[in-house]
Amino acid sequence: MNTKYDLVDNIIDYENGELGDVKTLELFSHLIKTGKIYSLQGSYGRTARALIESEWLFADGNINKQKVEDNDL
């Protein structure tokens, strides 16, 4: 089974405010890990930086699963 990440649909959902907290973390994790964060508008980079600074994501793009669990997301 192919589990290809649907980047376009997730960005559209994010832009429409329809992406939940965990899915948003997964989106930004994917964008950081693939380097695509650098080809998007600046607000994506600023959001990624904020997620890293608030320790929801690590600098390498991995999700801080302990923080997710601690916050019942």
C-alpha positions in Angstrom: 0.0 0.0 0.0 1.3 3.4 -0.9 1.1 5.9 2.0 2.3 9.0 0.0 1.8 12.2 1.9 -0.9 14.4 0.3 0.9 17.8 0.7 -1.4 19.8 -1.5 -4.6 18.7 0.3 -3.0 19.3 3.7 -1.8 22.8 2.8 -5.3 23.6 1.5 -6.9 22.3 4.7 -4.3 24.3 6.8 -5.0 27.5 4.9 -8.7 27.0 5.4 -8.3 26.4 9.1 -9.5 22.8 8.8 -6.4 21.0 10.0 -6.3 19.8 13.6 -3.4 20.2 15.9 -1.7 16.8 15.2 -2.2 17.1 11.5 -0.7 20.6 11.6 2.3 19.2 13.4 2.6 16.5 10.8 2.3 19.0 7.9 5.1 21.2 9.3 7.2 18.1 10.2 6.9 17.0 6.5 7.7 20.5 5.2 10.9 20.7 7.4 12.1 17.2 6.7 11.7 17.6 3.0 13.1 21.1 2.8 9.9 22.3 1.1 9.4 24.8 4.0 12.0 27.0 2.2 10.0 27.3 -1.0 6.8 28.5 0.6 5.8 32.0 1.7 7.4 33.4 4.8 4.5 32.7 7.2 5.2 29.0 6.9 8.8 29.5 7.9 7.8 31.7 10.8 5.2 29.1 12.0 7.8 26.3 11.7 10.2 28.4 13.8 7.5 29.0 16.4 6.7 25.3 16.6 10.4 24.5 17.1 10.9 27.3 19.7 7.9 26.1 21.6 9.2 22.6 21.4 6.3 21.0 19.5 8.8 20.1 16.8 12.6 19.4 16.9 14.9 21.3 14.5 15.1 18.2 12.3 11.4 18.2 11.8 10.5 15.3 14.1 7.5 15.8 16.3 8.0 16.0 20.1 5.7 13.1 20.9 6.2 13.5 24.6 4.8 17.1 24.4 1.9 15.9 22.2 1.1 13.2 24.8 1.5 15.6 27.8 -1.0 17.9 26.1 -3.5 15.1 25.1 -3.4 16.0 21.4 
